[in-house]
Amino acid sequence: MEIIVYLHDSEHMDSTIKVLDILKRCDLAFTFKTFKSESIDEISDVIGEKVRRLPQVVIDGDRVGGYYDLLEFLVNKRLTNYAGELQDGESA
């Protein structure tokens, strides 16, 4: 699974930290790309879809979305639950 996290280099928002944390806890390899530009249109062009905010997660070329969208994706893959707990009972 190829996972790319798009984020803004000057923002350390809670959602960015949550995205990176849950990917690490689920032991999923990922790369990240940072943007210095504030232009959401430029960022949307790079991602390939109109986005409203960062972070955005793209998995195997498909945009999943932000933190809650990623959580839903991981729940459907049975890697975690809605409480953020890993399948083996650890807390994510």
Phi and psi restraints in degrees (range 20) as a CNS / XPLOR table:
assign (resid 1 and name C) (resid 2 and name N)
       (resid 2 and name CA) (resid 2 and name C) 1.0 -97.0 20.0 2
assign (resid 2 and name N) (resid 2 and name CA)
       (resid 2 and name C) (resid 3 and name N) 1.0 118.1 20.0 2
assign (resid 2 and name C) (resid 3 and name N)
       (resid 3 and name CA) (resid 3 and name C) 1.0 -118.3 20.0 2
assign (resid 3 and name N) (resid 3 and name CA)
       (resid 3 and name C) (resid 4 and name N) 1.0 126.8 20.0 2
assign (resid 3 and name C) (resid 4 and name N)
       (resid 4 and name CA) (resid 4 and name C) 1.0 -122.8 20.0 2
assign (resid 4 and name N) (resid 4 and name CA)
       (resid 4 and name C) (resid 5 and name N) 1.0 129.4 20.0 2
assign (resid 4 and name C) (resid 5 and name N)
       (resid 5 and name CA) (resid 5 and name C) 1.0 -108.4 20.0 2
assign (resid 5 and name N) (resid 5 and name CA)
       (resid 5 and name C) (resid 6 and name N) 1.0 122.2 20.0 2
assign (resid 5 and name C) (resid 6 and name N)
       (resid 6 and name CA) (resid 6 and name C) 1.0 -98.7 20.0 2
assign (resid 6 and name N) (resid 6 and name CA)
       (resid 6 and name C) (resid 7 and name N) 1.0 127.2 20.0 2
assign (resid 6 and name C) (resid 7 and name N)
       (resid 7 and name CA) (resid 7 and name C) 1.0 -144.5 20.0 2
assign (resid 7 and name N) (resid 7 and name CA)
       (resid 7 and name C) (resid 8 and name N) 1.0 164.7 20.0 2
assign (resid 7 and name C) (resid 8 and name N)
       (resid 8 and name CA) (resid 8 and name C) 1.0 -93.2 20.0 2
assign (resid 8 and name N) (resid 8 and name CA)
       (resid 8 and name C) (resid 9 and name N) 1.0 135.2 20.0 2
assign (resid 8 and name C) (resid 9 and name N)
       (resid 9 and name CA) (resid 9 and name C) 1.0 -71.2 20.0 2
assign (resid 9 and name N) (resid 9 and name CA)
       (resid 9 and name C) (resid 10 and name N) 1.0 -18.8 20.0 2
assign (resid 9 and name C) (resid 10 and name N)
       (resid 10 and name CA) (resid 10 and name C) 1.0 -103.4 20.0 2
assign (resid 10 and name N) (resid 10 and name CA)
       (resid 10 and name C) (resid 11 and name N) 1.0 0.9 20.0 2
assign (resid 10 and name C) (resid 11 and name N)
       (resid 11 and name CA) (resid 11 and name C) 1.0 -114.4 20.0 2
assign (resid 11 and name N) (resid 11 and name CA)
       (resid 11 and name C) (resid 12 and name N) 1.0 126.2 20.0 2
assign (resid 11 and name C) (resid 12 and name N)
       (resid 12 and name CA) (resid 12 and name C) 1.0 -115.2 20.0 2
assign (resid 12 and name N) (resid 12 and name CA)
       (resid 12 and name C) (resid 13 and name N) 1.0 61.4 20.0 2
assign (resid 12 and name C) (resid 13 and name N)
       (resid 13 and name CA) (resid 13 and name C) 1.0 -72.3 20.0 2
assign (resid 13 and name N) (resid 13 and name CA)
       (resid 13 and name C) (resid 14 and name N) 1.0 155.6 20.0 2
assign (resid 13 and name C) (resid 14 and name N)
       (resid 14 and name CA) (resid 14 and name C) 1.0 -55.1 20.0 2
assign (resid 14 and name N) (resid 14 and name CA)
       (resid 14 and name C) (resid 15 and name N) 1.0 -39.7 20.0 2
assign (resid 14 and name C) (resid 15 and name N)
       (resid 15 and name CA) (resid 15 and name C) 1.0 -64.8 20.0 2
assign (resid 15 and name N) (resid 15 and name CA)
       (resid 15 and name C) (resid 16 and name N) 1.0 -35.7 20.0 2
assign (resid 15 and name C) (resid 16 and name N)
       (resid 16 and name CA) (resid 16 and name C) 1.0 -64.8 20.0 2
assign (resid 16 and name N) (resid 16 and name CA)
       (resid 16 and name C) (resid 17 and name N) 1.0 -45.6 20.0 2
assign (resid 16 and name C) (resid 17 and name N)
       (resid 17 and name CA) (resid 17 and name C) 1.0 -63.2 20.0 2
assign (resid 17 and name N) (resid 17 and name CA)
       (resid 17 and name C) (resid 18 and name N) 1.0 -40.8 20.0 2
assign (resid 17 and name C) (resid 18 and name N)
       (resid 18 and name CA) (resid 18 and name C) 1.0 -63.1 20.0 2
assign (resid 18 and name N) (resid 18 and name CA)
       (resid 18 and name C) (resid 19 and name N) 1.0 -42.7 20.0 2
assign (resid 18 and name C) (resid 19 and name N)
       (resid 19 and name CA) (resid 19 and name C) 1.0 -60.5 20.0 2
assign (resid 19 and name N) (resid 19 and name CA)
       (resid 19 and name C) (resid 20 and name N) 1.0 -50.9 20.0 2
assign (resid 19 and name C) (resid 20 and name N)
       (resid 20 and name CA) (resid 20 and name C) 1.0 -63.5 20.0 2
assign (resid 20 and name N) (resid 20 and name CA)
       (resid 20 and name C) (resid 21 and name N) 1.0 -39.6 20.0 2
assign (resid 20 and name C) (resid 21 and name N)
       (resid 21 and name CA) (resid 21 and name C) 1.0 -65.1 20.0 2
assign (resid 21 and name N) (resid 21 and name CA)
       (resid 21 and name C) (resid 22 and name N) 1.0 -46.5 20.0 2
assign (resid 21 and name C) (resid 22 and name N)
       (resid 22 and name CA) (resid 22 and name C) 1.0 -69.5 20.0 2
assign (resid 22 and name N) (resid 22 and name CA)
       (resid 22 and name C) (resid 23 and name N) 1.0 -32.3 20.0 2
assign (resid 22 and name C) (resid 23 and name N)
       (resid 23 and name CA) (resid 23 and name C) 1.0 -65.9 20.0 2
assign (resid 23 and name N) (resid 23 and name CA)
       (resid 23 and name C) (resid 24 and name N) 1.0 -41.3 20.0 2
assign (resid 23 and name C) (resid 24 and name N)
       (resid 24 and name CA) (resid 24 and name C) 1.0 -65.3 20.0 2
assign (resid 24 and name N) (resid 24 and name CA)
       (resid 24 and name C) (resid 25 and name N) 1.0 -45.2 20.0 2
assign (resid 24 and name C) (resid 25 and name N)
       (resid 25 and name CA) (resid 25 and name C) 1.0 -64.2 20.0 2
assign (resid 25 and name N) (resid 25 and name CA)
       (resid 25 and name C) (resid 26 and name N) 1.0 -33.4 20.0 2
assign (resid 25 and name C) (resid 26 and name N)
       (resid 26 and name CA) (resid 26 and name C) 1.0 -81.8 20.0 2
assign (resid 26 and name N) (resid 26 and name CA)
       (resid 26 and name C) (resid 27 and name N) 1.0 2.6 20.0 2
assign (resid 26 and name C) (resid 27 and name N)
       (resid 27 and name CA) (resid 27 and name C) 1.0 57.9 20.0 2
assign (resid 27 and name N) (resid 27 and name CA)
       (resid 27 and name C) (resid 28 and name N) 1.0 42.8 20.0 2
assign (resid 27 and name C) (resid 28 and name N)
       (resid 28 and name CA) (resid 28 and name C) 1.0 -104.3 20.0 2
assign (resid 28 and name N) (resid 28 and name CA)
       (resid 28 and name C) (resid 29 and name N) 1.0 126.1 20.0 2
assign (resid 28 and name C) (resid 29 and name N)
       (resid 29 and name CA) (resid 29 and name C) 1.0 -71.8 20.0 2
assign (resid 29 and name N) (resid 29 and name CA)
       (resid 29 and name C) (resid 30 and name N) 1.0 139.2 20.0 2
assign (resid 29 and name C) (resid 30 and name N)
       (resid 30 and name CA) (resid 30 and name C) 1.0 -151.4 20.0 2
assign (resid 30 and name N) (resid 30 and name CA)
       (resid 30 and name C) (resid 31 and name N) 1.0 159.4 20.0 2
assign (resid 30 and name C) (resid 31 and name N)
       (resid 31 and name CA) (resid 31 and name C) 1.0 -118.1 20.0 2
assign (resid 31 and name N) (resid 31 and name CA)
       (resid 31 and name C) (resid 32 and name N) 1.0 162.0 20.0 2
assign (resid 31 and name C) (resid 32 and name N)
       (resid 32 and name CA) (resid 32 and name C) 1.0 -133.9 20.0 2
assign (resid 32 and name N) (resid 32 and name CA)
       (resid 32 and name C) (resid 33 and name N) 1.0 150.2 20.0 2
assign (resid 32 and name C) (resid 33 and name N)
       (resid 33 and name CA) (resid 33 and name C) 1.0 -124.8 20.0 2
assign (resid 33 and name N) (resid 33 and name CA)
       (resid 33 and name C) (resid 34 and name N) 1.0 131.1 20.0 2
assign (resid 33 and name C) (resid 34 and name N)
       (resid 34 and name CA) (resid 34 and name C) 1.0 -105.5 20.0 2
assign (resid 34 and name N) (resid 34 and name CA)
       (resid 34 and name C) (resid 35 and name N) 1.0 150.5 20.0 2
assign (resid 34 and name C) (resid 35 and name N)
       (resid 35 and name CA) (resid 35 and name C) 1.0 -116.0 20.0 2
assign (resid 35 and name N) (resid 35 and name CA)
       (resid 35 and name C) (resid 36 and name N) 1.0 136.0 20.0 2
assign (resid 35 and name C) (resid 36 and name N)
       (resid 36 and name CA) (resid 36 and name C) 1.0 -94.1 20.0 2
assign (resid 36 and name N) (resid 36 and name CA)
       (resid 36 and name C) (resid 37 and name N) 1.0 -23.6 20.0 2
assign (resid 36 and name C) (resid 37 and name N)
       (resid 37 and name CA) (resid 37 and name C) 1.0 -72.9 20.0 2
assign (resid 37 and name N) (resid 37 and name CA)
       (resid 37 and name C) (resid 38 and name N) 1.0 143.4 20.0 2
assign (resid 37 and name C) (resid 38 and name N)
       (resid 38 and name CA) (resid 38 and name C) 1.0 -89.6 20.0 2
assign (resid 38 and name N) (resid 38 and name CA)
       (resid 38 and name C) (resid 39 and name N) 1.0 -7.4 20.0 2
assign (resid 38 and name C) (resid 39 and name N)
       (resid 39 and name CA) (resid 39 and name C) 1.0 -73.4 20.0 2
assign (resid 39 and name N) (resid 39 and name CA)
       (resid 39 and name C) (resid 40 and name N) 1.0 110.6 20.0 2
assign (resid 39 and name C) (resid 40 and name N)
       (resid 40 and name CA) (resid 40 and name C) 1.0 -68.0 20.0 2
assign (resid 40 and name N) (resid 40 and name CA)
       (resid 40 and name C) (resid 41 and name N) 1.0 -27.6 20.0 2
assign (resid 40 and name C) (resid 41 and name N)
       (resid 41 and name CA) (resid 41 and name C) 1.0 -66.7 20.0 2
assign (resid 41 and name N) (resid 41 and name CA)
       (resid 41 and name C) (resid 42 and name N) 1.0 -42.4 20.0 2
assign (resid 41 and name C) (resid 42 and name N)
       (resid 42 and name CA) (resid 42 and name C) 1.0 -64.3 20.0 2
assign (resid 42 and name N) (resid 42 and name CA)
       (resid 42 and name C) (resid 43 and name N) 1.0 -42.5 20.0 2
assign (resid 42 and name C) (resid 43 and name N)
       (resid 43 and name CA) (resid 43 and name C) 1.0 -64.4 20.0 2
assign (resid 43 and name N) (resid 43 and name CA)
       (resid 43 and name C) (resid 44 and name N) 1.0 -42.6 20.0 2
assign (resid 43 and name C) (resid 44 and name N)
       (resid 44 and name CA) (resid 44 and name C) 1.0 -60.7 20.0 2
assign (resid 44 and name N) (resid 44 and name CA)
       (resid 44 and name C) (resid 45 and name N) 1.0 -39.2 20.0 2
assign (resid 44 and name C) (resid 45 and name N)
       (resid 45 and name CA) (resid 45 and name C) 1.0 -61.5 20.0 2
assign (resid 45 and name N) (resid 45 and name CA)
       (resid 45 and name C) (resid 46 and name N) 1.0 -41.9 20.0 2
assign (resid 45 and name C) (resid 46 and name N)
       (resid 46 and name CA) (resid 46 and name C) 1.0 -67.0 20.0 2
assign (resid 46 and name N) (resid 46 and name CA)
       (resid 46 and name C) (resid 47 and name N) 1.0 -43.6 20.0 2
assign (resid 46 and name C) (resid 47 and name N)
       (resid 47 and name CA) (resid 47 and name C) 1.0 -72.3 20.0 2
assign (resid 47 and name N) (resid 47 and name CA)
       (resid 47 and name C) (resid 48 and name N) 1.0 -31.2 20.0 2
assign (resid 47 and name C) (resid 48 and name N)
       (resid 48 and name CA) (resid 48 and name C) 1.0 97.4 20.0 2
assign (resid 48 and name N) (resid 48 and name CA)
       (resid 48 and name C) (resid 49 and name N) 1.0 4.7 20.0 2
assign (resid 48 and name C) (resid 49 and name N)
       (resid 49 and name CA) (resid 49 and name C) 1.0 -148.5 20.0 2
assign (resid 49 and name N) (resid 49 and name CA)
       (resid 49 and name C) (resid 50 and name N) 1.0 153.4 20.0 2
assign (resid 49 and name C) (resid 50 and name N)
       (resid 50 and name CA) (resid 50 and name C) 1.0 -68.0 20.0 2
assign (resid 50 and name N) (resid 50 and name CA)
       (resid 50 and name C) (resid 51 and name N) 1.0 125.7 20.0 2
assign (resid 50 and name C) (resid 51 and name N)
       (resid 51 and name CA) (resid 51 and name C) 1.0 -123.5 20.0 2
assign (resid 51 and name N) (resid 51 and name CA)
       (resid 51 and name C) (resid 52 and name N) 1.0 157.7 20.0 2
assign (resid 51 and name C) (resid 52 and name N)
       (resid 52 and name CA) (resid 52 and name C) 1.0 -103.8 20.0 2
assign (resid 52 and name N) (resid 52 and name CA)
       (resid 52 and name C) (resid 53 and name N) 1.0 -28.5 20.0 2
assign (resid 52 and name C) (resid 53 and name N)
       (resid 53 and name CA) (resid 53 and name C) 1.0 -158.0 20.0 2
assign (resid 53 and name N) (resid 53 and name CA)
       (resid 53 and name C) (resid 54 and name N) 1.0 166.6 20.0 2
assign (resid 53 and name C) (resid 54 and name N)
       (resid 54 and name CA) (resid 54 and name C) 1.0 -109.9 20.0 2
assign (resid 54 and name N) (resid 54 and name CA)
       (resid 54 and name C) (resid 55 and name N) 1.0 156.8 20.0 2
assign (resid 54 and name C) (resid 55 and name N)
       (resid 55 and name CA) (resid 55 and name C) 1.0 -78.8 20.0 2
assign (resid 55 and name N) (resid 55 and name CA)
       (resid 55 and name C) (resid 56 and name N) 1.0 158.2 20.0 2
assign (resid 55 and name C) (resid 56 and name N)
       (resid 56 and name CA) (resid 56 and name C) 1.0 -129.0 20.0 2
assign (resid 56 and name N) (resid 56 and name CA)
       (resid 56 and name C) (resid 57 and name N) 1.0 138.9 20.0 2
assign (resid 56 and name C) (resid 57 and name N)
       (resid 57 and name CA) (resid 57 and name C) 1.0 -112.7 20.0 2
assign (resid 57 and name N) (resid 57 and name CA)
       (resid 57 and name C) (resid 58 and name N) 1.0 131.0 20.0 2
assign (resid 57 and name C) (resid 58 and name N)
       (resid 58 and name CA) (resid 58 and name C) 1.0 -119.7 20.0 2
assign (resid 58 and name N) (resid 58 and name CA)
       (resid 58 and name C) (resid 59 and name N) 1.0 126.4 20.0 2
assign (resid 58 and name C) (resid 59 and name N)
       (resid 59 and name CA) (resid 59 and name C) 1.0 -121.0 20.0 2
assign (resid 59 and name N) (resid 59 and name CA)
       (resid 59 and name C) (resid 60 and name N) 1.0 123.0 20.0 2
assign (resid 59 and name C) (resid 60 and name N)
       (resid 60 and name CA) (resid 60 and name C) 1.0 50.4 20.0 2
assign (resid 60 and name N) (resid 60 and name CA)
       (resid 60 and name C) (resid 61 and name N) 1.0 40.8 20.0 2
assign (resid 60 and name C) (resid 61 and name N)
       (resid 61 and name CA) (resid 61 and name C) 1.0 84.1 20.0 2
assign (resid 61 and name N) (resid 61 and name CA)
       (resid 61 and name C) (resid 62 and name N) 1.0 -5.3 20.0 2
assign (resid 61 and name C) (resid 62 and name N)
       (resid 62 and name CA) (resid 62 and name C) 1.0 -106.8 20.0 2
assign (resid 62 and name N) (resid 62 and name CA)
       (resid 62 and name C) (resid 63 and name N) 1.0 129.1 20.0 2
assign (resid 62 and name C) (resid 63 and name N)
       (resid 63 and name CA) (resid 63 and name C) 1.0 -72.2 20.0 2
assign (resid 63 and name N) (resid 63 and name CA)
       (resid 63 and name C) (resid 64 and name N) 1.0 121.8 20.0 2
assign (resid 63 and name C) (resid 64 and name N)
       (resid 64 and name CA) (resid 64 and name C) 1.0 -86.4 20.0 2
assign (resid 64 and name N) (resid 64 and name CA)
       (resid 64 and name C) (resid 65 and name N) 1.0 -45.2 20.0 2
assign (resid 64 and name C) (resid 65 and name N)
       (resid 65 and name CA) (resid 65 and name C) 1.0 126.6 20.0 2
assign (resid 65 and name N) (resid 65 and name CA)
       (resid 65 and name C) (resid 66 and name N) 1.0 -148.8 20.0 2
assign (resid 65 and name C) (resid 66 and name N)
       (resid 66 and name CA) (resid 66 and name C) 1.0 -90.2 20.0 2
assign (resid 66 and name N) (resid 66 and name CA)
       (resid 66 and name C) (resid 67 and name N) 1.0 -157.3 20.0 2
assign (resid 66 and name C) (resid 67 and name N)
       (resid 67 and name CA) (resid 67 and name C) 1.0 -59.1 20.0 2
assign (resid 67 and name N) (resid 67 and name CA)
       (resid 67 and name C) (resid 68 and name N) 1.0 -51.4 20.0 2
assign (resid 67 and name C) (resid 68 and name N)
       (resid 68 and name CA) (resid 68 and name C) 1.0 -67.0 20.0 2
assign (resid 68 and name N) (resid 68 and name CA)
       (resid 68 and name C) (resid 69 and name N) 1.0 -33.2 20.0 2
assign (resid 68 and name C) (resid 69 and name N)
       (resid 69 and name CA) (resid 69 and name C) 1.0 -67.0 20.0 2
assign (resid 69 and name N) (resid 69 and name CA)
       (resid 69 and name C) (resid 70 and name N) 1.0 -39.8 20.0 2
assign (resid 69 and name C) (resid 70 and name N)
       (resid 70 and name CA) (resid 70 and name C) 1.0 -64.6 20.0 2
assign (resid 70 and name N) (resid 70 and name CA)
       (resid 70 and name C) (resid 71 and name N) 1.0 -43.4 20.0 2
assign (resid 70 and name C) (resid 71 and name N)
       (resid 71 and name CA) (resid 71 and name C) 1.0 -58.5 20.0 2
assign (resid 71 and name N) (resid 71 and name CA)
       (resid 71 and name C) (resid 72 and name N) 1.0 -45.2 20.0 2
assign (resid 71 and name C) (resid 72 and name N)
       (resid 72 and name CA) (resid 72 and name C) 1.0 -60.0 20.0 2
assign (resid 72 and name N) (resid 72 and name CA)
       (resid 72 and name C) (resid 73 and name N) 1.0 -42.7 20.0 2
assign (resid 72 and name C) (resid 73 and name N)
       (resid 73 and name CA) (resid 73 and name C) 1.0 -59.9 20.0 2
assign (resid 73 and name N) (resid 73 and name CA)
       (resid 73 and name C) (resid 74 and name N) 1.0 -46.3 20.0 2
assign (resid 73 and name C) (resid 74 and name N)
       (resid 74 and name CA) (resid 74 and name C) 1.0 -68.9 20.0 2
assign (resid 74 and name N) (resid 74 and name CA)
       (resid 74 and name C) (resid 75 and name N) 1.0 -33.5 20.0 2
assign (resid 74 and name C) (resid 75 and name N)
       (resid 75 and name CA) (resid 75 and name C) 1.0 -63.8 20.0 2
assign (resid 75 and name N) (resid 75 and name CA)
       (resid 75 and name C) (resid 76 and name N) 1.0 -45.7 20.0 2
assign (resid 75 and name C) (resid 76 and name N)
       (resid 76 and name CA) (resid 76 and name C) 1.0 -63.8 20.0 2
assign (resid 76 and name N) (resid 76 and name CA)
       (resid 76 and name C) (resid 77 and name N) 1.0 -28.1 20.0 2
assign (resid 76 and name C) (resid 77 and name N)
       (resid 77 and name CA) (resid 77 and name C) 1.0 -86.4 20.0 2
assign (resid 77 and name N) (resid 77 and name CA)
       (resid 77 and name C) (resid 78 and name N) 1.0 0.9 20.0 2
assign (resid 77 and name C) (resid 78 and name N)
       (resid 78 and name CA) (resid 78 and name C) 1.0 60.7 20.0 2
assign (resid 78 and name N) (resid 78 and name CA)
       (resid 78 and name C) (resid 79 and name N) 1.0 35.1 20.0 2
assign (resid 78 and name C) (resid 79 and name N)
       (resid 79 and name CA) (resid 79 and name C) 1.0 -95.3 20.0 2
assign (resid 79 and name N) (resid 79 and name CA)
       (resid 79 and name C) (resid 80 and name N) 1.0 -21.6 20.0 2
assign (resid 79 and name C) (resid 80 and name N)
       (resid 80 and name CA) (resid 80 and name C) 1.0 -155.6 20.0 2
assign (resid 80 and name N) (resid 80 and name CA)
       (resid 80 and name C) (resid 81 and name N) 1.0 174.7 20.0 2
assign (resid 80 and name C) (resid 81 and name N)
       (resid 81 and name CA) (resid 81 and name C) 1.0 -117.3 20.0 2
assign (resid 81 and name N) (resid 81 and name CA)
       (resid 81 and name C) (resid 82 and name N) 1.0 -179.8 20.0 2
assign (resid 81 and name C) (resid 82 and name N)
       (resid 82 and name CA) (resid 82 and name C) 1.0 -66.7 20.0 2
assign (resid 82 and name N) (resid 82 and name CA)
       (resid 82 and name C) (resid 83 and name N) 1.0 -19.2 20.0 2
assign (resid 82 and name C) (resid 83 and name N)
       (resid 83 and name CA) (resid 83 and name C) 1.0 -83.1 20.0 2
assign (resid 83 and name N) (resid 83 and name CA)
       (resid 83 and name C) (resid 84 and name N) 1.0 -3.0 20.0 2
assign (resid 83 and name C) (resid 84 and name N)
       (resid 84 and name CA) (resid 84 and name C) 1.0 83.9 20.0 2
assign (resid 84 and name N) (resid 84 and name CA)
       (resid 84 and name C) (resid 85 and name N) 1.0 15.6 20.0 2
assign (resid 84 and name C) (resid 85 and name N)
       (resid 85 and name CA) (resid 85 and name C) 1.0 -90.6 20.0 2
assign (resid 85 and name N) (resid 85 and name CA)
       (resid 85 and name C) (resid 86 and name N) 1.0 135.4 20.0 2
assign (resid 85 and name C) (resid 86 and name N)
       (resid 86 and name CA) (resid 86 and name C) 1.0 -70.1 20.0 2
assign (resid 86 and name N) (resid 86 and name CA)
       (resid 86 and name C) (resid 87 and name N) 1.0 162.1 20.0 2
assign (resid 86 and name C) (resid 87 and name N)
       (resid 87 and name CA) (resid 87 and name C) 1.0 -54.9 20.0 2
assign (resid 87 and name N) (resid 87 and name CA)
       (resid 87 and name C) (resid 88 and name N) 1.0 -33.2 20.0 2
assign (resid 87 and name C) (resid 88 and name N)
       (resid 88 and name CA) (resid 88 and name C) 1.0 -85.2 20.0 2
assign (resid 88 and name N) (resid 88 and name CA)
       (resid 88 and name C) (resid 89 and name N) 1.0 9.5 20.0 2
assign (resid 88 and name C) (resid 89 and name N)
       (resid 89 and name CA) (resid 89 and name C) 1.0 96.5 20.0 2
assign (resid 89 and name N) (resid 89 and name CA)
       (resid 89 and name C) (resid 90 and name N) 1.0 -6.0 20.0 2
assign (resid 89 and name C) (resid 90 and name N)
       (resid 90 and name CA) (resid 90 and name C) 1.0 -73.0 20.0 2
assign (resid 90 and name N) (resid 90 and name CA)
       (resid 90 and name C) (resid 91 and name N) 1.0 156.8 20.0 2
assign (resid 90 and name C) (resid 91 and name N)
       (resid 91 and name CA) (resid 91 and name C) 1.0 -88.1 20.0 2
assign (resid 91 and name N) (resid 91 and name CA)
       (resid 91 and name C) (resid 92 and name N) 1.0 132.5 20.0 2
